[in-house]
Amino acid sequence: MDEIYEEDEDINPYFDDIALGSSTVEEHCRLLRRTLLKARKANLKFNELKTQLSQTSVNYLSHVLSDEGIKPDPKKIRAIEQFATPNCKEDLQRFLGMVTYLAKFTPHLSNLTHNLRQLLKKDSVGIWDANTERDFELIKQAIMKSPCLKYFDKNKEVTVSVDASKNGLGAVLLQESQPVAYRSVSLTQTQQRYAQIEKELMAGIYGLEHFNYYTYGKIVTVQTDHKPILGLSKKPYDTISPRLQRMLLRLNKYNIQLEYVPGKNLVIADAPIKSTINH
């Protein structure tokens, strides 16, 4: 179906599924007519029993799409909520896989899952104690509180709020101070030993590159609570470390405006780090 609708950016099929969204009924009717005409021309037929028209909310690819935004499928959340304490590595892998599927709804998920992922390492003894159980329940709580994400609007300003912790990096794509998507990643043991300014700069790079589809070619505000970063780009290259030089070069392809936001105000990116448990 991609070939049938490749010239129409308003129609985005996913394998054999299509979801059409519009802000008005009139616009929706025009889009639906365009979709059906292209399907007829290509002799493409839709299953009437699986077709929903003029809905204010639909379940699509395990997500609930509505006029409010995007939410995870309640069935997915319920499955995680009811997941029993893992008895083996296979159970833990399955749980973390289910959780990772909802990563874009969960701030700093990599931090929250850090301790559990250590149990999957080859040389891990794999002891499940009270602290591990607490981490397990914290992850469930975070998933159950998954926010409603806003749809990306190409006509609105783009902000990426980033932060770094001891074990990972976090980023959130924002428009009008509302979250469009969250993302986080764990740091390697080598990266964990980096200076804080290097970690914070890595967080900015990670956020921009992960959300590259939304950030490349646009003026993007990058929010950080690490003030030294703002003056870094003004320093002569020969006065900063080679590692920082390489990081700054990776930022060159983006048109960014750095903005310092005190940690207490950088709530979206920073709050989950404060609740992370370290044993």
N, C-alpha and C positions, 0 to 999 in steps of 0.2 A: 504493500500500500504506500510505502514511502515514495515510490516513483510517481504514483498517481497524484499525490498532493505535494510533491517537492517544491513546486513553484508558489505555493500558498502558505505563507508563514503563520496564518491564523488557524490552520488545520494541522494538528500534530499527532499522527497515528503512532501507536506503539505496538509493533507486530500486527495483530489482528484486532486491536482495540482503538477506538477513537472517542475522545471526549471534547466537546465543543463548549466553550464558555464565552458569555457576552454580558455586557453591563445593562443592556436594555432588551426588551422583547423584540423590538423591530430589528435591531442589529442581529439578534439571535436567529430570527427567521431568515434573514438574508444569508447568514453564514450556513445555516442548515440547508437552504436551497442550493447554495454553491457546492456544498459537500455532496449532496445527492445527485446533482447534475454531473459532477465529475465521476461519481461512482457508476452512474448509468452509462456514461460514455466509455468507461473501461469494463463494462459488463460485470461490475462488482455488486454482489448481493449481500444484504445484511440479514441476520437472523432476527425475525420479528419478536421472538420471545425474549431475546436478550437486549432489545432496543428500548431505551427510555428517552422520552421527549419532554422538553419544557419542565425540567426538574429544578428545584431550588437547591437540592443536595443530592449528590451521587457518590457511590462507593466505586472508586476507580484505582486499580493497581494497589489495593490495600491502603488507600487513603480516602478520606472523606472530603470531597470538594463541595464548598458551599459559597454563598455570598459573603460569609464571614472570613473565609480563607481556607487553609488546608490543615486537616487534623489527621492523626493516625487512625486507622480502623479500630474501633472499640474492641473487636475480637482479638486483634493483635495485643492490645494492652491487657485484656482480660487473661490471655494465655500466659503473659509474663507475670501478672499478678498472682496467678494460681500455680505457677511453676514451683514444684516441690524442691526442697534442698537437694542439690546434686549429690549423688552417691559415688560418682566416678568422673574421670576426666571427660568422657564422652557426653555425660549429662551437662557438665559445665560448659563444654564447647557449644552444645546446642543452645543453652541459655544465652551465652554471650553472642551467638549468631543471631538469635531473635532480637536481642537488645540492639545490636549494631545496625540492624535494618531500620531502626527508628532514630539513628544517630542525628539526623538533621533537626529533630525535635528536641534534642537533649543537650544543653550546654555542658561542655567539658566532660563528655561521656568517657573519653580515654582516661581522665583522672579518676573518675568514679570506678572504672573497671580495672584499674592498674593492679591492685592487690590480687584480684581473682585471676587475672591473666598470668601472674607469676606462678600460679599453681599448675599451669599448663606446660611450663618449661620442662625440658627433658630430665634435668637433674633435680627437679622439685620433689620434695618428700610428700607434698600434697596433704598437709594437715588442715582439717576444717575445724576451726575453733570458734569461740564466741565473737572474736573480732571479724573473722571472715564472714560469719553469719550476719553480722551487723552491716558489713559492706554489701552483702547480697540483698538485704532488705532496703538499704539506701538506694541501690540501683532501681529496685522495683518502685520505690516512692518517686524517684526522679522521672521514670517513664510514665507513671500514673498522672504526674503533673504536667505532662507534655503540653506546651502552649499551642494556640492556634496561630499558624504562620500566615503571613500576608502574601498575596500574589505579587510577583515582581512586576513593576511598571517601568518600562523602558524610558518613559518621559519624566520620571522623578529622579531626584538626586540620590546618589548611592553612598552609603557609609559602611565601612568595615571596622568593627570594634574588635580589638585583639588583646590578648594577655598571655603571659607565660608563667608557669608554675615550676616546681622542682622536677616534676615528671612529664609534663606535657605542654602543648600549646592549644589555645582556644581561639575561635573566631566566630563572629556572627555577622551576617549580611543584614543591613538595616536600610529601611526607607521610611522617612518621616518618624524615626525613632521606634519603628515597629519591626520585629524580627521577620526576616524572609527565610532564613535557614541558619542553622548552627553547624559547626564542624570542629572537631578536635583530633589531635594526634599525639601519640606518646613519643617521648624523646628516647633516643638510644642512651646506653650508659655513658658513651663518650660525650654526647650532647648535653647530658645532665651536668657535666662538669664545666660547661661553658660559663663565661661571665654573664651576669644578668642582662647587660645591655645587648649581648649577642643573642640570648634567648628571646628577648623582647623584639629584636629586629627580625629574627626568624619567624616569630608569630605574625608579624606584618606581612612577610613574604608568603607564608603559608596561607593566610587568609586571602590575599590577592590572587595567588596562583590557584587555590582550590576553587574560588569563585570567579575564575578567569573569564568564563562566558559572560558574566555580568559586569566585570570590572575593566576588562581590556578595551581600550579606545574611549573610555569615559573619564571624566574628572571624578576622582574618588577621594572622599575624606577618610583618612585612617586614624582612628582614635586609639590612643595608648595612654597608660598611666605612668609610663617611664619617661620622665622629662628629658633626660640626657639624649634621647634619640633625636629630638628636634634640632639640636645643634650639630649632630653628627655629620649631616650632609654638607655643612658649611666649612668643615675642616678640610685642610689640604690632604689629599690621599696619602702622601708619604708620612703623615703623622698618625695614621690609624693602622691597626693590625691588618695583615693580609686577609684574614678571615672576614673581617668587617668590610674590607674593600670588595671582596667577592660578593658579599650579600648586597651591598649597595648597587653593584652592577646588575644584579638580578632585578632590582627595583626600577632600573632605568626605563624599562619598556612600559611602565605604568605612569599615568598622569595623576599623581597623588598630592594631597594636601594633608600634612600631618597636623593632628590636633591633640593637645595634651588635655586629658580629662583626669582629675584626681581619682585615685582608686575608689574612694567612697562613693563617687558618682558613676563610676564605670560598672554599674550594677550587673548588667547582662553578662559581660564577659568575665567579671572578677568573682561574683558571688559564689559560683559553683566550686571554685578553687578553695575558698575558705571552709567549705563543708566537706572537703576531701579528707579521708582518714589515712594517716600514715602510721604503719606499725613498725 
